[in-house]
Amino acid sequence: MSRAALLVLADGRFPAGGHAHSGGAEAAVKAGRITSAATLEDFCRGRLHTAGLVAGALAAAAVLGVEPAALDAAADARTPSPALRNAARRLGRQLTRAARACWPSPELEALAGEFPRGAHQPVVLGLAARAAGLAPGDAAYCAAYECVSGPATATVRLLSLDPFDATGVLARLAPELDRVVDRAVEAARRAADEGVGALPAASGPLLESGAEWHAAWSVRLFAS
Amino acid sequence: MHLDHHRHGPAAVSADAHRPDGSHRALRIGLGGPVGSGKTATVAALCRELRAELSLAVVTNDIYTREDAEFLLREAVLPPERITAVETGACPHTAIRDDISANLEAVEDLEDTVGPLDLILVESGGDNLTATFSKGLVDAQIFVIDVAGGDDIPRKGGPGVTMADLLVVNKTDLAPHVGSDLARMAADAKAQRSELPVILQSLRGGSGVADVAAWVRERLAAWTA
């Protein structure tokens, strides 16, 4: 039980496969929606308040002990794009491996047995945080931050964007991230009492359709 | 407890010699090296040489396309279900060294779907001279350079040249055309690698991939012993 475990879990170098995914940034760059630090910020803000909020709530609910299979089904229901569901499960499977190595726990073993092809990544993230002794808010912070840091680092590679500008975007979004995490944790607490129907169901249609478009390309840098 | 192989679910410790059901897993050999040095051609030649005697599969790590996997498919060196392409997010060295998740998933899936396998070849995307495979992913690694990339590469060293279990200097047939000094390359490689082996190879003549295949057979014999 160490708060510093949060730093391990949130580290961009945590070996759970995230480096190969752009969080929708590659499709948005190609579509001309991300062309600069300013448009990257718009993209990240949109993702934070939609996919980020949902991911944060799923992760926090897993820490609170909501049943993983119910959360996984809730994540499926909130992810219309098959390509995105597939990416979320692949990342979940990869995170399961890293989490089992870092914070061995019966719950993570059970998850690996129940979902050999991977549960949705935010659900696994929540269970990893739970195994590490972290709080619901910690898991929500990880999930919400990842949902903006992934596109930001991917855009540095895709557009050769100045890395200081890209990181500045993340710093400016920090206060909004706090608020999204508060909402996510509140929703997760309600879900713990009332069931997964209380989880937020925000989604970004362009993220969903962009993921389908991207999955059909034969030449791309990122897996999603 | 990490080495307990009777648990359920996928192996959490990547270098485990056993699969979750307790069976011995396939030997994994990585092939790395700069762009265009002949990694894919060497993989193709190894497949042709070894496929009759071994159960084989290949994982490719293309940088931004599926061309390496498609080359192997087109050449029909193995049935398509035995070839898997991993996407690397613009960082091929990350996928084979710093975060091996996707590659581990690929090798495990191949063992599940077409296994039991004797050998899995993991080919990296073309990268720089510092790109080496994690010991968590492969049991041995081959670094492939070529004479046309400059005959000073062995002298310059770097982790691939100095640490790989086998260094292959490829395209020796081109040496006279590009002004590369093979004897100097061999001597520099020997100086950098001391007792580690070096093979000079041309896939366009002579004994082809035979020496590398012999080295692979030796590793396999040691692995299954």
HADDOCK unambig.tbl for C-alpha pairs under 7 A between the chains (distance, minus, plus):
assign (segid A and resid 15 and name CA) (segid B and resid 98 and name CA) 6.81 0.50 0.50
assign (segid A and resid 15 and name CA) (segid B and resid 99 and name CA) 4.43 0.50 0.50
assign (segid A and resid 15 and name CA) (segid B and resid 101 and name CA) 6.79 0.50 0.50
assign (segid A and resid 16 and name CA) (segid B and resid 99 and name CA) 6.61 0.50 0.50
assign (segid A and resid 16 and name CA) (segid B and resid 101 and name CA) 5.94 0.50 0.50
assign (segid A and resid 17 and name CA) (segid B and resid 99 and name CA) 6.22 0.50 0.50
assign (segid A and resid 17 and name CA) (segid B and resid 101 and name CA) 5.46 0.50 0.50
assign (segid A and resid 17 and name CA) (segid B and resid 102 and name CA) 6.16 0.50 0.50
assign (segid A and resid 19 and name CA) (segid B and resid 89 and name CA) 6.09 0.50 0.50
assign (segid A and resid 20 and name CA) (segid B and resid 87 and name CA) 6.61 0.50 0.50
assign (segid A and resid 20 and name CA) (segid B and resid 88 and name CA) 5.04 0.50 0.50
assign (segid A and resid 20 and name CA) (segid B and resid 89 and name CA) 3.68 0.50 0.50
assign (segid A and resid 21 and name CA) (segid B and resid 89 and name CA) 6.17 0.50 0.50
assign (segid A and resid 94 and name CA) (segid B and resid 101 and name CA) 5.53 0.50 0.50
assign (segid A and resid 94 and name CA) (segid B and resid 102 and name CA) 6.98 0.50 0.50
assign (segid A and resid 97 and name CA) (segid B and resid 12 and name CA) 5.17 0.50 0.50
assign (segid A and resid 100 and name CA) (segid B and resid 12 and name CA) 6.12 0.50 0.50
assign (segid A and resid 101 and name CA) (segid B and resid 12 and name CA) 5.76 0.50 0.50
assign (segid A and resid 101 and name CA) (segid B and resid 13 and name CA) 6.57 0.50 0.50
assign (segid A and resid 112 and name CA) (segid B and resid 9 and name CA) 5.54 0.50 0.50
assign (segid A and resid 113 and name CA) (segid B and resid 8 and name CA) 6.18 0.50 0.50
assign (segid A and resid 113 and name CA) (segid B and resid 9 and name CA) 4.71 0.50 0.50
assign (segid A and resid 116 and name CA) (segid B and resid 9 and name CA) 6.47 0.50 0.50
assign (segid A and resid 218 and name CA) (segid B and resid 65 and name CA) 6.41 0.50 0.50
assign (segid A and resid 219 and name CA) (segid B and resid 64 and name CA) 5.72 0.50 0.50
assign (segid A and resid 219 and name CA) (segid B and resid 65 and name CA) 4.73 0.50 0.50
assign (segid A and resid 220 and name CA) (segid B and resid 64 and name CA) 5.03 0.50 0.50
assign (segid A and resid 220 and name CA) (segid B and resid 65 and name CA) 6.29 0.50 0.50
assign (segid A and resid 221 and name CA) (segid B and resid 63 and name CA) 6.63 0.50 0.50
assign (segid A and resid 221 and name CA) (segid B and resid 64 and name CA) 4.55 0.50 0.50
assign (segid A and resid 221 and name CA) (segid B and resid 89 and name CA) 5.05 0.50 0.50
assign (segid A and resid 221 and name CA) (segid B and resid 90 and name CA) 5.30 0.50 0.50
assign (segid A and resid 222 and name CA) (segid B and resid 87 and name CA) 6.59 0.50 0.50
assign (segid A and resid 222 and name CA) (segid B and resid 88 and name CA) 6.65 0.50 0.50
assign (segid A and resid 222 and name CA) (segid B and resid 89 and name CA) 4.18 0.50 0.50
assign (segid A and resid 222 and name CA) (segid B and resid 90 and name CA) 6.84 0.50 0.50
assign (segid A and resid 223 and name CA) (segid B and resid 87 and name CA) 5.61 0.50 0.50
assign (segid A and resid 223 and name CA) (segid B and resid 89 and name CA) 6.54 0.50 0.50
